[in-house]
Amino acid sequence: NSFSGSTICNTGYRKEDYSDRSFITRMDKLGNPELILIFGATNDSWANAPIGEYQFDSWTKADLYSFRPALAYLLNGLQCLYPNARVYYMLNSELKSSINESVYTICQRYDVPVVTLYNIDKQRGHPSIAGMTSISIQMQEFLEKEAEKEEIKALKNELKEIKSELREIKSLIRTIR
């Protein structure tokens, strides 16, 4: 579900209305995903879309023409629409600092991990073949680390259950004696 030149918010290049192609317009058309990778904000940055204020609820149509409220709306919407999907944000290199800061802040609020891409080879601002290869490698490394974290978390939960069961067994043994 990708459109070239699309923005997260509804403001596009030359301040045009991009509500027909923005990320927030398309978020409900993803089917039944297990994994959602958001690779956005590049066009918002390049198009000089309004940054807006941090806003995490009660969005109006007008709010969604600014980046910050639109990104919060997007993450909230994805989590509501696809509660079983893992959502990750891929942050492109060489964006405005206000965009980067906004992505980190809003993703943290919604507990969405951010993959900060680096050293992406580009031609006229877009990833070259080498750049796409670099993105692929960085994402694979990130997802492998995330899988390891999930595995460790599952093992820790299993260990907690075993410890709880052992306490119960010890208590029963004391009762029997």
KAPE-V369227 format. One record per residue. N is the residue number from 1. RES is the residue in one letter. PHI is phi in degrees with one decimal (NA if undefined). Layout:
n: {N & N}
res: {RES & RES}
phi: {PHI & PHI}
This chain:
n: {1 & 2 & 3 & 4 & 5 & 6 & 7 & 8 & 9 & 10 & 11 & 12 & 13 & 14 & 15 & 16 & 17 & 18 & 19 & 20 & 21 & 22 & 23 & 24 & 25 & 26 & 27 & 28 & 29 & 30 & 31 & 32 & 33 & 34 & 35 & 36 & 37 & 38 & 39 & 40 & 41 & 42 & 43 & 44 & 45 & 46 & 47 & 48 & 49 & 50 & 51 & 52 & 53 & 54 & 55 & 56 & 57 & 58 & 59 & 60 & 61 & 62 & 63 & 64 & 65 & 66 & 67 & 68 & 69 & 70 & 71 & 72 & 73 & 74 & 75 & 76 & 77 & 78 & 79 & 80 & 81 & 82 & 83 & 84 & 85 & 86 & 87 & 88 & 89 & 90 & 91 & 92 & 93 & 94 & 95 & 96 & 97 & 98 & 99 & 100 & 101 & 102 & 103 & 104 & 105 & 106 & 107 & 108 & 109 & 110 & 111 & 112 & 113 & 114 & 115 & 116 & 117 & 118 & 119 & 120 & 121 & 122 & 123 & 124 & 125 & 126 & 127 & 128 & 129 & 130 & 131 & 132 & 133 & 134 & 135 & 136 & 137 & 138 & 139 & 140 & 141 & 142 & 143 & 144 & 145 & 146 & 147 & 148 & 149 & 150 & 151 & 152 & 153 & 154 & 155 & 156 & 157 & 158 & 159 & 160 & 161 & 162 & 163 & 164 & 165 & 166 & 167 & 168 & 169 & 170 & 171 & 172 & 173 & 174 & 175 & 176 & 177}
res: {N & S & F & S & G & S & T & I & C & N & T & G & Y & R & K & E & D & Y & S & D & R & S & F & I & T & R & M & D & K & L & G & N & P & E & L & I & L & I & F & G & A & T & N & D & S & W & A & N & A & P & I & G & E & Y & Q & F & D & S & W & T & K & A & D & L & Y & S & F & R & P & A & L & A & Y & L & L & N & G & L & Q & C & L & Y & P & N & A & R & V & Y & Y & M & L & N & S & E & L & K & S & S & I & N & E & S & V & Y & T & I & C & Q & R & Y & D & V & P & V & V & T & L & Y & N & I & D & K & Q & R & G & H & P & S & I & A & G & M & T & S & I & S & I & Q & M & Q & E & F & L & E & K & E & A & E & K & E & E & I & K & A & L & K & N & E & L & K & E & I & K & S & E & L & R & E & I & K & S & L & I & R & T & I & R}
phi: {NA & -129.1 & -126.8 & -61.9 & 82.0 & -76.3 & -111.6 & -70.9 & -83.4 & -87.2 & -101.1 & -113.9 & -62.7 & 55.8 & 62.0 & -70.8 & -79.1 & -105.0 & -65.3 & -84.0 & -140.3 & -65.3 & -57.8 & -67.0 & -72.0 & -93.7 & -62.6 & -91.5 & -116.8 & -100.5 & 75.9 & -126.8 & -78.4 & -93.0 & -136.6 & -122.6 & -107.2 & -97.9 & -117.9 & -132.5 & 96.2 & -60.7 & -71.4 & -59.9 & -67.0 & -66.8 & -83.1 & 56.2 & -60.5 & -57.3 & -77.1 & 74.0 & -102.1 & -67.2 & -148.5 & -117.3 & -169.5 & 53.4 & -72.7 & -103.4 & -57.3 & -64.4 & -59.8 & -77.9 & -92.4 & -118.4 & -62.3 & -59.1 & -62.4 & -66.4 & -65.9 & -62.5 & -60.8 & -61.7 & -64.2 & -60.4 & -62.9 & -62.7 & -67.8 & -75.2 & -72.7 & -130.8 & -63.2 & -96.2 & -86.3 & -87.7 & -114.1 & -130.3 & -109.5 & -99.1 & -97.7 & -64.6 & -83.7 & 65.2 & -99.5 & -60.9 & -61.7 & -65.8 & -69.9 & -57.5 & -59.1 & -63.5 & -60.5 & -60.4 & -65.3 & -71.2 & -63.4 & -61.2 & -59.9 & -99.9 & 56.2 & -105.7 & -63.1 & -109.6 & -97.8 & -86.9 & -76.2 & -145.7 & 50.2 & -91.1 & -68.3 & -133.6 & -124.6 & 51.7 & 87.3 & -106.4 & -58.4 & -78.8 & -60.2 & -63.7 & -64.5 & -65.1 & -62.9 & -62.1 & -60.3 & -60.0 & -64.7 & -62.9 & -67.1 & -61.0 & -61.5 & -63.2 & -65.8 & -64.4 & -64.2 & -63.1 & -63.8 & -62.9 & -61.0 & -63.5 & -64.5 & -63.3 & -60.5 & -63.9 & -65.5 & -64.0 & -64.1 & -63.8 & -62.6 & -59.7 & -62.9 & -63.2 & -61.1 & -63.3 & -63.8 & -63.9 & -61.2 & -63.6 & -64.1 & -59.5 & -64.5 & -64.7 & -61.9 & -62.5 & -65.1 & -68.4 & -68.9}
